[in-house]
Amino acid sequence: MAEQQELRDEELVALSQQGRRECFEVLVRRYMEKAFHIAFNFTRDTETAKDLSQDAFLRAYSNIKQFDGRSSFYTWFYRIVVNLCLDHARRHRKVAWESLDQMAGESGEQTQFADSAGAPDDYAVAGETQRRVDQTLETMPKKQRTAFLLRNHQGLSIADVAKVMKTTEGTVRVYLHRAVSALRQSLLEFV
């Protein structure tokens, strides 16, 4: 088992395709945390994120023989996770977006604003800003929102976002530009 841990993804996939289940288990351990975080960023619900990430591994395992190596295993798997999350969002008609307060509460950190003495006006403006951001993200077209989420919440490169979304890098740049423009427009009065 220790020797399997050292194998590259491509080698583990090839062995998995030959029926070596323990090799796929290495891939699961390698990517289970990332899969959970992707699903959690879409759903903002721990149990749903666990279910979706587990479903993604089940789907990947049952379709491993169809993996043809045109992309990396991670990109192929990432696409499965994102598609499951988007399907879930369609079924539930919304994607939850976290607020600044939720981020601070989950990480156990205090949210502090530069040069802020904690004036009520500052908190009101921050709250309204976050509400506008959340509202804009929720009303954004699905492809723009997905590109924005993958790039800014997951930290994927534009090339990887393009692979996950099965589109060109130029198209991803357009989606990102439109998403950022929409966010800027919704926040103009705060600038």
C-alpha positions, 0 to 999 in steps of 0.5 A, spaced: 500 500 500 505 504 501 508 503 494 501 505 491 501 512 495 508 514 491 504 512 484 502 518 480 495 519 478 495 516 471 498 510 474 493 509 479 488 510 474 491 505 469 491 500 475 484 502 477 482 500 470 485 493 471 480 492 477 485 494 482 480 497 487 485 499 492 489 503 487 482 507 486 482 508 494 489 511 494 485 516 489 480 517 494 484 519 499 488 523 495 482 528 493 477 527 498 478 533 502 478 537 495 472 534 493 469 536 499 471 543 499 468 544 492 462 541 494 461 545 500 463 552 496 457 550 492 452 548 497 454 551 504 452 545 507 456 540 510 452 534 510 450 535 503 457 536 501 459 530 504 454 526 500 455 530 493 463 528 494 461 521 496 457 521 489 462 524 485 467 518 487 462 513 486 461 516 479 468 516 478 469 509 480 463 506 476 466 510 470 473 509 471 474 505 464 471 511 460 477 515 462 481 516 456 487 520 459 486 526 454 486 530 461 489 529 468 485 525 472 484 531 477 481 535 472 476 529 469 474 528 477 473 535 478 468 536 472 464 530 475 464 534 482 462 540 479 457 537 475 454 534 481 454 540 484 450 544 479 445 538 478 444 539 485 443 547 485 438 546 479 434 541 483 434 546 489 434 552 485 439 556 488 447 556 490 448 558 497 453 563 498 457 565 504 457 571 508 463 575 511 460 573 518 459 565 516 467 565 514 469 568 520 465 564 525 467 557 521 474 559 521 474 562 528 477 568 526 475 575 528 473 579 522 476 586 522 476 592 518 482 596 517 482 603 521 475 601 524 473 602 531 467 598 530 463 603 528 455 601 527 456 605 520 462 600 518 458 594 520 452 596 516 456 598 510 459 591 510 453 587 511 449 591 505 456 590 501 455 582 502 448 582 501 449 585 494 455 581 493 450 575 495 444 577 491 449 579 485 452 572 485 445 568 485 442 572 479 448 571 475 448 566 469 450 559 471 456 559 467 459 566 469 457 564 477 461 557 476 467 560 472 467 565 478 467 560 483 472 555 480 477 561 479 476 565 486 473 560 491 477 554 489 483 558 486 483 554 479 487 557 473 484 559 467 486 553 463 483 548 469 477 552 469 476 552 462 477 544 462 472 543 468 467 547 464 469 544 457 470 551 454 476 555 451 480 559 456 478 565 452 470 564 454 472 563 461 476 570 461 469 573 458 465 569 463 470 572 469 470 579 466 462 579 466 462 576 473 466 581 475 463 587 472 456 585 475 459 585 482 462 592 480 456 595 478 452 592 484 457 595 489 458 602 485 455 606 490 460 603 496 466 606 492 
